[in-house]
């Protein structure tokens, strides 16, 4: 069963989510980001997420996004890219 505090925190997070939506509609991007940070803190309290767990999650996200960027760059310049260009030049001649 949910504690009264968790119920209040979830209500607060829902309310802030609505404010984030409104801030985005009004192009208040920085305000929306700040509110999202508040929602994140509330969520960590609700689910008892420690700072260490949050740090580990952030590290994993950074590793994954770095790998994704490297793979995206590699796929732009690859053997098939050169093959297509060579084929296109030959067909124009």
Phi and psi in degrees as a GROMACS rama.xvg file:
@    title "Ramachandran Plot"
@    xaxis  label "Phi"
@    yaxis  label "Psi"
@TYPE xy
-76.6149  138.419  UNK-2
-76.9158  157.049  UNK-3
-57.2433  -36.2349  UNK-4
-64.2933  -43.8726  UNK-5
-62.2855  -39.5627  UNK-6
-61.091  -44.1765  UNK-7
-64.5944  -42.335  UNK-8
-64.5563  -41.3972  UNK-9
-63.9039  -39.3217  UNK-10
-63.2651  -42.3828  UNK-11
-63.2314  -43.2582  UNK-12
-62.8206  -41.7572  UNK-13
-62.4048  -42.5731  UNK-14
-62.8077  -43.0318  UNK-15
-66.0263  -35.5523  UNK-16
-59.6653  -40.6166  UNK-17
-64.3919  -39.5687  UNK-18
-67.5838  -34.5505  UNK-19
-63.2486  -44.3635  UNK-20
-58.4338  -45.4443  UNK-21
-64.9207  -43.3587  UNK-22
-60.008  -41.8677  UNK-23
-64.1275  -41.644  UNK-24
-60.494  -33.0502  UNK-25
-91.3534  9.49686  UNK-26
57.8663  35.0419  UNK-27
-98.4571  68.9213  UNK-28
-62.4619  -42.9514  UNK-29
-65.3812  -41.1674  UNK-30
-60.4988  -43.4739  UNK-31
-61.6648  -39.5852  UNK-32
-65.1596  -42.6817  UNK-33
-62.7684  -42.7818  UNK-34
-64.7793  -37.5436  UNK-35
-63.7635  -35.9755  UNK-36
-64.6199  -38.4723  UNK-37
-64.7561  -41.3943  UNK-38
-62.3604  -40.2455  UNK-39
-62.3587  -43.0327  UNK-40
-63.1467  -43.7693  UNK-41
-60.9256  -43.4124  UNK-42
-62.7884  -39.6883  UNK-43
-64.4217  -33.8717  UNK-44
-69.0114  -43.6215  UNK-45
-59.6404  -44.0736  UNK-46
-100.437  12.7326  UNK-47
51.1449  46.9238  UNK-48
-85.2935  124.315  UNK-49
-80.4539  163.856  UNK-50
-61.7696  -37.3451  UNK-51
-63.6486  -41.2743  UNK-52
-65.571  -40.359  UNK-53
-65.3471  -42.4797  UNK-54
-61.3123  -42.1676  UNK-55
-63.4464  -41.0187  UNK-56
-62.0241  -46.219  UNK-57
-61.9183  -41.9808  UNK-58
-60.2981  -43.2381  UNK-59
-65.1066  -41.2342  UNK-60
-63.6832  -43.302  UNK-61
-61.8669  -43.3972  UNK-62
-61.3026  -45.9446  UNK-63
-65.3269  -44.4457  UNK-64
-68.2836  -33.5017  UNK-65
-64.8811  -43.9791  UNK-66
-64.0431  -42.2318  UNK-67
-60.5296  -41.4373  UNK-68
-64.9387  -40.7949  UNK-69
-64.5616  -42.9504  UNK-70
-66.7916  -38.1054  UNK-71
-64.3462  -41.505  UNK-72
-65.0132  -39.183  UNK-73
-68.3894  -34.3541  UNK-74
-75.0275  -21.3119  UNK-75
-71.5396  -41.5067  UNK-76
-112.571  100.074  UNK-77
-144.998  175.201  UNK-78
-56.3231  -39.0611  UNK-79
-66.765  -32.8299  UNK-80
-59.4467  -43.9603  UNK-81
-69.6036  -38.2063  UNK-82
-61.0592  -43.2361  UNK-83
-63.2594  -43.1007  UNK-84
-64.0781  -42.3467  UNK-85
-63.8111  -42.4987  UNK-86
-63.7053  -41.1635  UNK-87
-65.463  -38.9075  UNK-88
-67.9809  -40.7948  UNK-89
-65.2542  -37.6079  UNK-90
-72.9034  -19.9398  UNK-91
-79.0155  -21.9935  UNK-92
